[in-house]
Amino acid sequence: MDAVVLAGGYATRMWPITLDRPKMFLPLGGKTVVDRIFVDLEGDDRIDRVFVSTNREFADEFRDYLSDTDFDKPQVSVEETTHEDEKFGVVGALAQLIDREDVTDDLLVVAGDNYISFDLADFVDTFERHESPTLAAYDVGSREKAKSYGLVTLDGSQVVDFQEKPDDPQSTLVSIACYAFPAETLELFEKYLAGGNNPDEPGWFIQWLHDRLPTYAFTFDGAWFDIGTPESYLDAVAYHLDGDAQIDPDARVENSTVGANVHVMAEAEVVDANLEEAVVFPNATVENATLSSSIVDEESTISGVDLSGSLVGPHTDISTAD
C-alpha cells in the first residue's frame, strides 16, 4: 500500500504565519502537525511508500525538513504550482501524482493539516476489511460547521448518501480528509476528471464515487481539527495542552502570568506579561504586554500593548512609543 500526505495548499487564511512556512510545520507540543501523521505511516509495515504532495514553492522546505528527521518513508512529490490560483485542485493533483509516481497499489490519502486522535493503522484495518473505498467520518456536533464539509449518511458502516458542503445539513456527521482506495479504483480519478467534474475538494469525488462503488466509513470519537485557520490551530493547541502551559526549558519567563493553553518556545522571552491561549515562537519577545488567543512568530517583539485574536508575523515589532 502507498500513501499520499496532502500538503499542496498555501494556507492564505493563516498569513503571515504561514506565508513562508507550510502550515503542516506548525508546532503542536514537541512535534509538528504533520509529524503525527508521519509517525503513524512510518510505523505501519503495510505502507510501502509515502508521497508528500506539495507545490514547488514549499518543495525545498519539505525536503530540508525531512532530511533532518528519522523518517525513512516520506518523499516529496511536487505539483507544478507556485501560487494559490495555479492549483489543480486536490482531485486533479492526486490524479497527476498517481500517474507521475506510477502508483499501482492500494492508496491511503490523508491531509497533512489534519489533527486526528485515532491511529491511521486502525483506519487501514477498516479499509482492509471492506476492500472497498473507505473514508473517515467525524461528528462535528454542529449543523453550521457541517456546512463546510462533506455530509455523510450511513447504513451501518456503508455510505448511502454524501453531500459536499450542503446548504441545509440534516446531520452533523462529516467526512474528514482521510481516504483509502483499492488499486483497481485509481483509474476512476481520471474518469471523474474527464467528465468535467469538480477537481478541487475530494468530497466531490466521493459524492460521485459512492453512487458507482460500495463506499464505507470509519467513524471515530475523540478529536479532529482541520487546521486551516488561526482559530482551529489554537483549538488544536488547547486540546493538546489540555489546559496546561508548555514552556520550553530554554525560554525565559519572568514576572509573568502564564494561563491555560499557552506554548512558549525555545529562546523566547516573556517578561512582565500576561498570556492566555497563545503561542509564542522561538526568539520572540513579549514584554509588559497582554496576549490572548494570539500567535507571535519568530524574532518578533510585542511590548507595552494588549493583543487579542492577533497574528504577528516574523521579525515584527509592535511596541508603544517611548
C-alpha positions in Angstrom: 0.0 0.0 0.0 1.2 3.5 -0.8 0.2 6.7 1.0 -0.2 10.4 0.0 0.1 13.2 2.5 -1.7 16.2 1.0 0.4 19.3 1.6 -0.2 21.4 -1.5 -2.0 24.4 -0.1 -0.8 27.9 0.6 -2.8 28.5 3.9 -3.6 32.1 2.9 -6.1 32.3 5.8 -3.2 32.0 8.3 -0.9 34.6 6.7 1.6 35.9 7.8 2.3 32.9 10.0 2.2 30.6 7.0 3.4 33.0 4.3 6.9 31.3 4.3 6.2 28.0 6.1 3.8 25.2 5.3 1.1 25.1 7.9 1.9 21.4 8.4 5.1 22.6 10.2 3.1 24.5 12.9 4.2 23.1 16.3 1.9 21.0 18.5 3.9 20.3 21.6 7.3 18.9 20.8 6.2 17.9 17.3 4.7 19.5 14.2 1.2 18.9 12.9 2.4 16.6 10.1 4.8 14.7 12.4 1.9 12.9 13.9 0.8 11.6 10.6 4.4 10.6 9.6 4.8 8.6 12.8 1.7 6.5 12.1 2.7 5.9 8.5 6.3 5.1 9.4 5.2 2.5 12.0 2.7 0.6 9.7 4.5 -2.2 7.8 1.7 -2.2 5.3 2.6 1.2 4.0 5.5 1.0 1.5 5.9 4.5 0.1 4.7 7.8 1.4 4.4 10.7 -1.0 4.3 14.2 0.3 2.3 16.1 -2.3 3.3 19.7 -2.2 3.8 22.7 -4.5 7.1 24.0 -6.0 7.0 26.9 -3.5 7.4 24.7 -0.5 9.1 21.6 -2.0 12.6 22.5 -0.8 11.1 23.3 2.7 9.8 19.7 2.9 13.0 18.2 1.5 15.1 20.1 4.1 12.6 19.2 6.9 12.6 15.5 6.1 16.4 15.3 5.8 16.6 16.4 9.4 14.2 13.7 10.7 14.4 9.9 11.3 11.5 9.2 8.9 12.5 6.8 6.1 9.3 6.6 4.0 8.3 10.1 3.1 9.4 11.5 -0.2 8.5 14.8 -1.8 6.3 14.7 -4.9 5.9 18.1 -6.5 2.8 19.7 -8.0 3.9 22.2 -10.6 2.4 25.3 -8.9 3.9 28.2 -7.1 0.7 30.3 -6.3 -2.8 29.6 -5.0 -4.5 30.5 -8.3 -2.4 27.9 -10.1 -3.6 24.9 -8.0 -5.0 21.9 -9.8 -7.4 21.1 -7.0 -6.9 18.1 -4.7 -8.5 15.6 -7.0 -6.6 16.9 -10.0 -3.3 16.8 -8.0 -4.0 13.3 -6.9 -4.6 12.1 -10.4 -1.4 13.7 -11.5 0.5 12.1 -8.6 -0.9 8.6 -9.4 0.4 9.0 -12.9 3.7 10.7 -12.0 4.7 8.2 -9.3 3.3 5.2 -11.1 1.0 4.3 -8.2 -0.5 0.8 -8.8 -1.2 -0.4 -5.2 -3.9 0.4 -2.8 -3.7 4.1 -1.8 -4.2 5.9 1.5 -4.8 9.6 1.3 -4.6 11.9 4.3 -4.4 15.7 4.6 -1.2 16.9 6.2 -3.0 19.5 8.2 -5.3 17.0 9.9 -5.0 16.7 13.7 -6.7 13.3 14.4 -6.9 11.4 17.6 -7.0 7.9 16.0 -4.1 5.8 14.8 -4.1 5.6 11.0 -3.4 1.8 11.4 -7.0 1.4 12.7 -8.3 3.2 9.7 -6.3 0.9 7.4 -7.7 -2.1 9.3 -11.2 -1.0 8.4 -10.3 -0.4 4.8 -8.8 -3.9 4.5 -12.0 -5.5 6.0 -14.2 -3.9 3.4 -11.8 -4.0 0.4 -13.6 -1.0 -1.0 -13.3 2.8 -0.9 -13.3 4.0 2.7 -13.4 7.4 4.4 -13.0 8.6 7.9 -16.1 10.4 9.4 -16.5 12.5 12.5 -19.5 14.1 14.2 -18.7 17.8 14.4 -21.7 18.4 16.7 -22.9 21.5 14.8 -25.0 21.8 11.6 -23.4 25.2 11.0 -20.0 23.6 11.0 -21.2 20.7 8.9 -22.0 23.1 6.0 -18.2 23.4 5.4 -17.6 19.7 4.9 -19.0 16.6 3.1 -22.1 15.3 4.9 -22.1 11.5 5.3 -25.3 9.3 5.7 -24.6 5.7 6.7 -26.5 2.4 6.8 -24.4 0.6 9.2 -20.9 1.4 8.0 -21.8 1.8 4.3 -22.2 5.3 2.8 -25.7 5.6 1.4 -25.6 9.4 0.8 -22.9 12.0 0.5 -23.4 15.8 0.1 -20.5 18.1 -0.3 -20.9 21.3 1.5 -24.7 21.2 1.9 -26.7 24.4 2.5 -29.0 22.6 4.8 -27.3 19.7 6.5 -29.6 17.2 8.1 -27.0 15.7 10.4 -23.5 16.6 11.8 -21.5 13.5 10.6 -18.9 14.7 8.1 -16.1 13.3 6.0 -12.6 14.4 7.0 -9.7 14.4 4.6 -8.7 10.7 5.2 -9.5 8.2 2.5 -8.4 4.8 1.2 -8.8 3.4 -2.3 -8.3 -0.1 -3.7 -5.7 -0.2 -6.5 -8.3 -1.1 -9.1 -10.3 2.1 -8.4 -7.4 4.5 -9.0 -8.2 4.8 -12.7 -11.5 6.4 -11.7 -9.8 9.6 -10.8 -9.1 10.3 -14.5 -12.6 9.1 -15.5 -14.0 11.6 -13.0 -11.9 14.5 -14.2 -12.6 13.6 -17.9 -16.3 14.0 -17.2 -15.8 17.7 -16.3 -16.4 17.2 -12.6 -15.1 19.4 -9.9 -11.3 18.9 -9.5 -11.0 20.7 -6.2 -12.3 19.2 -3.0 -12.1 15.4 -2.7 -15.6 15.3 -1.3 -17.0 15.9 -4.8 -15.1 12.8 -6.0 -16.5 10.8 -3.1 -20.0 12.1 -3.8 -19.6 10.8 -7.4 -17.8 7.6 -6.4 -20.3 6.2 -3.8 -23.0 6.0 -6.5 -20.7 3.7 -8.5 -19.0 1.6 -5.9 -19.8 0.5 -2.3 -18.1 3.0 -0.1 -17.6 2.6 3.7 -16.9 4.9 6.7 -14.6 4.6 9.6 -16.2 6.6 12.4 -14.3 7.7 15.5 -14.7 9.7 18.7 -12.1 11.8 20.3 -10.8 14.8 18.4 -10.3 16.1 14.9 -9.1 19.6 13.9 -8.9 20.8 10.4 -6.1 23.2 10.8 -6.8 25.9 8.2 -7.4 29.0 10.4 -5.7 30.6 13.3 -8.7 29.6 15.5 -8.6 26.0 14.5 -4.8 25.9 15.2 -5.2 27.4 18.6 -8.1 24.9 19.3 -5.7 22.1 18.4 -3.0 23.5 20.7 -5.6 23.8 23.5 -6.7 20.2 23.0 -3.1 19.0 23.1 -2.2 21.0 26.2 -5.5 20.2 27.9 -5.5 23.4 30.0 -1.8 23.4 30.8 1.1 25.6 29.7 4.2 24.4 27.9 7.3 26.4 28.5 10.5 25.3 26.8 13.4 25.0 29.2 15.4 27.4 27.1 12.7 30.1 27.2 12.9 33.0 29.7 9.7 33.7 31.6 9.9 36.3 34.4 7.3 38.2 36.4 4.5 36.9 34.2 1.2 35.2 34.4 1.0 32.2 32.0 -2.5 30.9 31.8 -4.1 27.9 30.2 -3.1 26.5 26.8 0.0 28.6 26.3 3.1 27.4 24.4 6.3 29.4 24.8 9.1 28.0 22.7 12.9 27.9 22.9 14.8 31.2 23.3 11.5 33.2 23.6 11.4 35.9 26.3 8.2 36.7 28.3 8.7 39.4 30.9 6.1 41.3 32.9 3.4 39.9 30.7 0.0 38.1 30.8 -0.6 35.2 28.4 -3.7 33.1 27.8 -4.4 30.8 24.9 -1.3 31.9 23.0 1.6 30.5 21.1 5.0 32.3 21.2 7.5 31.1 18.7 11.3 30.9 19.2 13.3 34.0 19.8 10.2 36.2 20.1 9.8 38.7 22.9 6.6 39.6 24.8 7.3 42.3 27.4 4.9 44.4 29.5 2.1 43.2 27.4 -1.1 41.1 27.5 -1.6 38.4 24.8 -4.7 36.2 24.4 -5.9 34.0 21.6 -2.9 35.1 19.5 0.2 33.8 17.8 3.6 35.6 17.8 6.0 34.3 15.2 9.8 34.1 15.4 12.0 37.0 16.3 9.1 39.4 16.8 8.7 41.9 19.7 5.5 42.7 21.5 6.0 45.5 24.0 3.6 47.6 26.0 0.4 46.6 24.2 -2.6 44.3 24.6 -3.3 41.9 21.8 -6.3 39.6 21.4 -7.1 37.4 18.4 -3.9 38.5 16.6 -1.4 37.0 14.2 2.0 38.6 14.4 4.3 37.7 11.6 8.1 37.0 11.9 10.5 39.9 12.5 7.7 42.3 13.5 7.9 45.0 16.2 4.7 46.1 17.8 5.6 48.4 20.7 4.3 51.5 22.3 6.2 54.7 21.7 8.6 55.7 24.4 
